[in-house]
Amino acid sequence: MYGQNLEGNDSLRSTHYTKLFEQAVTENNAILRLNYLDSIKKYAEQSDSPFLKLNAFICEIDQAAYQNDSTLIFELYDRAALLINTNNIPYRDPLSLKLELQQSKNKLRFTKLPTDSILKSFHRVYEEAYAAKTVSYTHLRAHETRHD
């Protein structure tokens, strides 16, 4: 990806800044987190892609969780769910699954909902995500094998 030209390609730029945002999260660098989040949101707003917009919501929710802002977290979830429904983003799409896993984690952290029901939901989504990853890998290997 880094060898490709990022000029004029909002999708590549968003992906690039998302990776940098995740690295800043890992390094616990608050200033870089905010800078990269601003860039992710900017490219999502410029794009017509619902996937870039959903990715921006996921990053915004990460930032709100970092700031312990549970009100904003659940407002962003509602907006992301509306985006998913409006654009018919499939349930098994990796971003949809990531959002649902993130939501389960934040429900455990910020609500008084019964833990066992949240964990059951988390486990179901985790299994879906694992299955989707396995299918994707198998599908990719099939393409590689076909071209050998």
Residue pairs with C-beta under 8 A, 6 or more apart in sequence:
1 12
1 15
1 16
2 16
4 12
6 12
6 13
6 16
10 43
10 44
10 46
10 47
10 49
10 52
11 47
11 49
11 52
13 39
13 43
14 40
14 43
14 44
14 47
14 52
14 55
14 56
17 36
17 39
17 40
17 43
18 36
18 40
18 55
18 59
20 32
20 36
21 32
21 33
21 36
21 37
21 40
21 59
21 62
24 32
24 33
24 36
25 33
25 62
25 66
30 66
33 63
33 66
34 63
36 59
37 59
37 60
37 63
40 55
40 56
40 59
41 56
41 59
41 60
43 52
44 52
44 53
44 55
44 56
45 53
45 56
47 53
50 83
50 84
50 86
50 87
50 89
51 89
51 93
51 95
53 83
54 80
54 83
54 84
54 89
54 95
54 96
54 99
55 95
57 76
57 79
57 80
57 83
57 99
58 80
58 95
58 98
58 99
58 102
60 72
60 76
61 73
61 76
61 77
61 80
61 99
61 102
61 106
62 102
64 70
64 72
64 73
64 76
65 73
65 106
65 109
70 106
70 110
70 111
73 106
73 110
74 106
74 110
77 99
77 103
77 106
80 99
83 89
84 96
84 99
89 95
89 96
90 96
91 97
91 128
92 128
92 132
94 129
94 132
94 133
97 125
97 128
97 129
97 132
98 129
100 121
100 125
101 122
101 125
101 126
101 129
104 118
104 119
104 121
104 122
104 125
105 122
107 113
107 118
108 115
108 118
108 119
108 122
